[in-house]
Amino acid sequence: MGKTTEKNSSPNYYLLNIHRIQKAVVSKVFNYTWGQSLTTTQILQERRRRIKSVAILYSLQNCPFAMRARMALLMAKQDVLLRAIVTKDKPKEMLKISPKGTVPILVLVDGRLIDESLEIMTWALQKSDPEDLLYRKEPHLYPQMLSLISVCDSGFRTNLSAYKYGNRYHQPNEIELRSSCEVFIKQLERLLQNNNFLFGDKLSIADLAILPNVRQFMNVDKKWFRGAYYPYLTNWLGNLMQSLLFSKAMRKYPLWNDNHEEFLLNWD
Ligand SMILES: N[C@@H](CCC(=O)N[C@@H](CS)C(=O)NCC(=O)O)C(=O)O
């Protein structure tokens, strides 16, 4: 963080120093009355006030659970401070509040914790759901969405882990392991034959929750996946991965442990 002596108390000086990391890549915590004559103390007070008024998300870049949480928070327009971590160097602040040590973790302004990705998604979308990802007008679909997500998070993920392992270590049963994953992939392909998204013609919480896992399946053996015949699924995956939402959710942030600097996850 920049040195803030009285000599260098101009907001611009402070802004440049506090956010010396690519401004284009990460979003600033506060972008308000810069240029006006605020003292360094006032700026620091305002910064602290703003930081305290926003929830904190501990997040891991390529973790499918963290990805789905980030996408839902964006769709719900719930700005959060994103603290990027890596598993081999977890912040002590994170382990103190959640010793189980998995990400994502959302720390709410009142101090409550949500340490399950699906719960973070539902928390965000229940607060605000401008695109109706919960399909409120068709409430009978919600239990079906949760049920599909549950198949993904249990059976499919177990099979996917085995397939990833089998592929990495060239296990003789790799094809068999992949076929076990394809049971779920085929189920998604069938759903997507009828609609552009899993539960209709618009995005739902299920699409966001499942997408990072299908992406992980594709990444195990991209060459095989390109040749496999899942046209509807491939189209769905491609469209979502090319979306602005996905690119915002995958934006790379400096690691929290490096400098303890705060950055917002939002649409800016
Ligand atoms: N059920 C949890 C699973 C979260 C999870 O397993 N995250 C992985 C990263 S993808 C993790 O944090 N693992 C801890 C570690 O590798 O030390 C959720 O949905 O949030």
The ligand as an SDF file (V2000), in Angstrom:
LIG
                    3D

 20 19  0  0  0  0  0  0  0  0999 V2000
  -19.2470  -28.1690   -0.7960 N   0  0  0  0  0  0  0  0  0  0  0  0
  -18.3280  -27.0650   -0.9000 C   0  0  0  0  0  0  0  0  0  0  0  0
  -17.0970  -27.5460   -1.6410 C   0  0  0  0  0  0  0  0  0  0  0  0
  -16.0370  -26.4860   -1.7290 C   0  0  0  0  0  0  0  0  0  0  0  0
  -14.6820  -27.0670   -2.1000 C   0  0  0  0  0  0  0  0  0  0  0  0
  -14.4620  -28.2810   -1.9870 O   0  0  0  0  0  0  0  0  0  0  0  0
  -13.7600  -26.2350   -2.5160 N   0  0  0  0  0  0  0  0  0  0  0  0
  -12.4250  -26.6910   -2.7770 C   0  0  0  0  0  0  0  0  0  0  0  0
  -11.7800  -25.9730   -3.9270 C   0  0  0  0  0  0  0  0  0  0  0  0
  -12.5670  -26.2970   -5.4610 S   0  0  0  0  0  0  0  0  0  0  0  0
  -11.5700  -26.3870   -1.5580 C   0  0  0  0  0  0  0  0  0  0  0  0
  -11.6660  -25.3250   -0.9960 O   0  0  0  0  0  0  0  0  0  0  0  0
  -10.7460  -27.3310   -1.1460 N   0  0  0  0  0  0  0  0  0  0  0  0
   -9.8670  -27.1190   -0.0150 C   0  0  0  0  0  0  0  0  0  0  0  0
   -8.4890  -27.5260   -0.2910 C   0  0  0  0  0  0  0  0  0  0  0  0
   -8.1940  -27.9790   -1.4130 O   0  0  0  0  0  0  0  0  0  0  0  0
   -7.6670  -27.3880    0.5980 O   0  0  0  0  0  0  0  0  0  0  0  0
  -19.0110  -25.9190   -1.6110 C   0  0  0  0  0  0  0  0  0  0  0  0
  -19.9190  -26.1810   -2.4180 O   0  0  0  0  0  0  0  0  0  0  0  0
  -18.7010  -24.7600   -1.3510 O   0  0  0  0  0  0  0  0  0  0  0  0
  1  2  1  0
  2  3  1  0
  2 18  1  0
  3  4  1  0
  4  5  1  0
  5  6  2  0
  5  7  1  0
  7  8  1  0
  8  9  1  0
  8 11  1  0
  9 10  1  0
 11 12  2  0
 11 13  1  0
 13 14  1  0
 14 15  1  0
 15 16  2  0
 15 17  1  0
 18 19  2  0
 18 20  1  0
M  END
$$$$
